[in-house]
Amino acid sequence: MEKTLEIKFEHTPVLLNECLEGLNIDPTGIYVDGTLGGGGHSGEILKRLTTGKLIAFDKDDDALMHTKAKLSEFGDKVIFVKNDFKNMYSVIKGLGIEAVNGILLDLGVSSYQIDTAERGFSYRYDGALDMRMDQTASLTAHEVVNTYSREALIKILYDYGEERFAKLIVSKILEARQTKEIETTGELTALIESAIPRKFWGKGSVAKKTFQAIRIEVNGELSGLDDAINEMVDLLAPQGRLCIITFHSLEDRIVKQTFKDRTTDCICDKTLPFCVCNHIADAELVNKKPIVAGKEELKYNKRSSSAKLRVLQKK
């Protein structure tokens, strides 16, 4: 079993060098990896610490089990936490830590989750409709697909997948549901393909947007993300860095706006004749434009093609 996990958890961290540069690591500092996954980023951060510490978060039991073993050589330099990164502020404070020197978030789905058919994240493999990052959570993709109303499904596909064929796809889902429950990712993919005219298929799978939308709903990925980012900025020590990698426009929009609010003095409605918010910027952007993968990384890591890295520094 251990051998199988080792193979499944082969992982190429996205924008690795850019993240390490963005964090500007102090060997004696305290760092947080909010999305541990296969431990690619965490391992490289730990190599650069002397007396420093890394607190690593993940809500996936498989990721924690594997990566604890993988990073065991670093001993008590690393503290593992099974929790959602959105609870980072309270967890870090609960550990008696007042401030940290850097935080990293990689908001993508891990390679392991995508490539493990039974986790139900991918339209490329046939498996049970699951999509839970935390396998102890109650809501699954099966429940979303088979019990949500027409209106709710259309809204999810529009809002979280920006899927213009949402109504056609949902009609196919509701029609299929009348005969039997939709059980697998393969069944769902076939329904999506049957709903979208072939002339609109283009490159890649036409199921991508729908799968993204359902996954976001199952895991509540966008809910409270802005609040969590603000709390992370609050956790940073002076000159501390927050690095966030996004993979689609919805989450990147939230990161971009939250960073803008923290780095702008007045955030009042521009129609007001004078400032009433009295907001004072407490951070600054390290990179005004998002950092993307270079040609070399794109050659060996296709999943980096949609990645964007934004970096903020506390004043």
C-alpha positions in Angstrom: 0.0 0.0 0.0 2.8 2.4 0.9 4.4 1.7 -2.5 1.2 2.6 -4.3 0.9 5.9 -2.4 4.5 6.7 -3.3 3.7 6.3 -7.0 0.5 8.2 -6.8 2.1 11.1 -5.0 4.7 11.9 -7.6 4.3 15.6 -7.8 5.8 18.5 -9.7 5.3 21.8 -7.7 4.1 24.7 -9.9 6.2 27.9 -10.1 8.6 26.5 -7.5 11.5 28.9 -8.0 9.2 31.8 -8.3 7.4 30.9 -5.0 10.7 30.5 -3.2 11.9 33.9 -4.5 8.5 35.4 -3.6 8.7 34.2 0.0 12.2 35.7 0.4 12.9 33.0 3.0 14.7 33.9 6.3 16.3 30.6 7.6 15.2 31.5 11.1 11.7 32.5 10.2 8.2 30.9 10.6 6.5 29.9 7.4 3.1 28.4 6.5 2.2 26.2 3.6 -1.6 26.3 3.5 -2.0 23.7 0.8 0.6 20.9 1.5 -0.5 18.4 -1.1 2.5 16.3 -2.2 4.9 18.4 -0.3 6.8 19.8 -3.2 6.8 23.4 -2.1 7.1 22.5 1.6 10.1 20.3 1.1 12.0 23.1 -0.6 11.0 25.7 2.0 12.3 23.3 4.8 15.6 22.8 3.0 16.2 26.6 3.4 15.4 26.8 7.1 17.9 26.4 9.9 16.2 27.3 13.2 13.0 28.2 11.4 9.7 26.3 11.4 7.1 25.4 8.8 3.4 24.8 9.6 1.8 22.7 6.9 -2.0 22.5 6.4 -4.1 20.1 4.4 -7.6 18.7 4.8 -6.9 15.6 2.8 -5.9 12.6 5.0 -4.1 10.8 2.1 -1.9 13.9 1.5 -1.0 14.2 5.2 -0.2 10.5 5.6 2.1 10.4 2.6 3.8 13.8 3.0 4.4 13.3 6.8 6.5 10.3 5.8 8.2 12.1 2.9 9.2 15.1 5.1 10.1 13.0 8.2 13.8 13.9 7.8 13.0 17.5 8.9 11.8 16.3 12.3 10.3 19.0 14.5 11.1 21.8 11.9 7.6 21.0 10.5 4.2 20.9 12.2 1.4 19.2 10.3 -2.2 20.4 10.7 -5.3 18.7 9.3 -7.5 21.6 8.7 -8.7 24.0 6.0 -6.3 26.9 5.3 -9.3 29.2 5.8 -9.0 28.4 9.5 -5.3 29.3 9.5 -5.5 32.4 11.7 -7.2 30.7 14.6 -4.9 27.6 14.3 -1.7 29.7 14.2 -2.8 31.8 17.2 -3.7 28.6 19.0 -0.2 27.4 18.5 1.0 30.4 20.4 2.5 32.1 17.3 1.8 35.8 17.0 3.1 36.4 13.5 4.7 34.5 10.6 7.3 35.5 8.0 5.6 33.9 5.0 2.6 32.1 3.7 2.1 30.1 0.6 -1.2 28.9 -1.0 -1.4 26.7 -4.1 -5.1 26.8 -4.9 -5.0 24.1 -7.5 -6.3 20.5 -7.2 -3.3 18.2 -6.4 -2.0 15.9 -9.1 -2.8 13.0 -6.8 -6.4 14.0 -6.4 -6.8 14.4 -10.2 -5.0 11.2 -11.1 -6.8 9.0 -8.6 -10.0 7.8 -10.3 -11.9 6.9 -7.2 -11.6 10.5 -5.9 -13.9 11.6 -8.7 -12.1 14.9 -9.6 -11.3 14.1 -13.2 -13.3 13.7 -16.4 -10.4 11.7 -17.8 -10.9 8.7 -15.5 -14.1 6.9 -14.7 -14.8 6.8 -11.0 -17.4 7.5 -8.4 -18.8 11.1 -8.3 -17.0 12.3 -5.1 -14.7 15.4 -5.5 -14.2 15.9 -1.8 -10.8 17.3 -0.8 -11.7 16.4 2.8 -13.0 12.8 2.6 -14.7 13.3 6.0 -16.9 16.0 4.6 -20.6 15.2 4.0 -21.3 16.9 0.6 -20.2 15.0 -2.5 -20.5 15.6 -6.2 -23.0 12.7 -6.3 -25.4 14.6 -4.1 -24.9 17.9 -6.0 -25.6 16.2 -9.4 -28.5 14.0 -8.2 -30.4 16.2 -5.7 -29.8 19.9 -6.6 -32.7 21.7 -8.3 -32.5 22.8 -11.9 -32.1 26.5 -10.8 -29.3 25.6 -8.3 -27.4 23.6 -10.9 -27.6 26.2 -13.6 -26.4 28.9 -11.1 -23.4 26.7 -10.1 -22.4 26.1 -13.7 -22.7 29.7 -14.6 -21.1 31.2 -11.5 -18.4 28.7 -10.8 -17.7 27.3 -14.3 -18.6 30.2 -16.5 -20.3 27.6 -18.7 -22.4 29.2 -21.4 -24.2 25.8 -22.1 -25.3 25.5 -18.5 -29.0 25.2 -19.3 -28.5 22.5 -21.9 -26.2 20.5 -19.6 -28.6 20.7 -16.7 -31.5 19.6 -18.9 -29.5 16.5 -19.8 -28.7 15.8 -16.2 -32.3 16.2 -15.1 -33.5 14.0 -17.9 -31.0 11.2 -17.0 -32.0 11.5 -13.3 -35.5 10.5 -14.0 -34.3 7.0 -15.1 -31.5 6.4 -12.6 -29.0 8.2 -10.4 -25.9 9.5 -12.1 -23.2 7.4 -10.4 -19.8 8.0 -12.1 -17.6 10.7 -13.6 -17.9 8.8 -16.9 -21.7 9.0 -17.0 -21.6 12.8 -16.2 -18.9 13.4 -18.9 -21.1 11.6 -21.4 -24.1 13.7 -20.5 -22.1 17.0 -20.8 -20.7 15.9 -24.2 -24.2 15.0 -25.4 -25.5 18.5 -24.4 -22.9 20.6 -26.2 -22.9 20.8 -30.1 -19.7 19.3 -31.5 -18.8 22.5 -33.4 -18.3 24.2 -30.0 -16.0 21.5 -28.5 -12.7 23.1 -29.3 -9.5 21.9 -27.6 -9.6 20.0 -24.4 -12.6 18.4 -22.8 -16.0 20.1 -22.9 -16.6 18.7 -19.4 -13.8 20.8 -17.8 -16.0 23.8 -16.8 -18.8 21.7 -15.4 -16.4 19.6 -13.3 -14.7 22.7 -12.0 -18.0 24.2 -11.0 -19.2 21.1 -9.2 -15.8 20.7 -7.4 -15.9 24.3 -6.2 -19.4 23.8 -4.9 -18.5 20.5 -3.1 -15.5 22.0 -1.4 -16.7 25.6 -0.8 -13.5 26.8 -2.5 -14.6 30.4 -3.1 -16.7 30.9 0.0 -14.9 33.0 2.5 -11.7 33.1 0.5 -11.4 36.9 0.7 -11.8 36.8 4.5 -9.2 34.1 4.8 -6.7 36.1 2.7 -7.3 39.2 4.8 -6.6 37.1 8.0 -3.4 35.8 6.4 -2.2 39.4 5.8 -3.0 40.1 9.4 -0.8 37.1 10.5 2.2 38.4 8.6 5.1 40.0 10.5 6.5 43.3 9.1 8.1 42.5 5.7 6.4 39.1 5.7 5.2 37.7 2.3 2.0 36.1 1.1 2.3 34.1 -2.1 -0.9 32.7 -3.8 -1.1 30.6 -6.9 -4.4 30.5 -8.7 -5.6 28.4 -11.6 -8.8 30.0 -12.8 -10.2 33.5 -13.2 -12.8 33.2 -10.4 -10.3 32.7 -7.6 -7.7 35.0 -9.2 -10.2 37.8 -9.3 -10.8 37.4 -5.5 -7.0 37.3 -4.8 -6.4 40.3 -7.0 -9.2 42.4 -5.4 -8.2 41.5 -1.9 -4.6 42.3 -2.5 -5.7 45.6 -4.1 -7.7 46.5 -1.0 -4.8 45.8 1.4 -2.4 47.9 -0.7 -4.6 50.9 -1.4 -5.1 53.8 1.1 -8.6 54.8 0.2 -11.1 52.1 -0.8 -14.2 54.3 -0.9 -16.7 54.3 -3.8 -15.0 56.6 -6.3 -18.3 58.6 -6.8 -17.9 60.0 -3.2 -16.4 63.5 -3.1 -14.0 62.7 -0.3 -12.7 59.7 1.7 -14.9 58.4 4.5 -13.3 55.0 5.0 -10.1 56.2 6.5 -8.5 53.0 5.2 -4.6 53.0 5.3 -2.7 50.4 3.2 -0.7 48.0 5.4 0.9 46.1 2.6 2.4 46.5 -0.9 2.4 44.4 -4.1 5.7 42.7 -4.8 4.7 42.0 -8.4 2.1 44.3 -10.0 1.3 41.7 -12.7 0.8 38.0 -12.0 3.9 35.8 -12.5 3.3 32.9 -14.9 5.3 29.8 -15.9 8.2 30.2 -18.3 8.8 28.2 -21.4 11.0 25.6 -19.7 8.5 24.8 -17.0 5.7 24.6 -19.5 7.7 21.9 -21.4 7.7 19.5 -18.4 4.7 20.6 -16.3 1.6 21.2 -18.4 -0.5 21.9 -15.3 1.5 25.1 -14.9 0.0 26.6 -18.0 -3.0 28.3 -16.3 -1.1 29.1 -13.0 -0.7 32.7 -11.8 1.3 33.8 -8.8 0.6 37.0 -6.9 2.9 38.2 -4.1 2.1 40.7 -1.3 4.4 42.1 1.4 3.3 43.4 4.7 4.6 46.9 5.6 
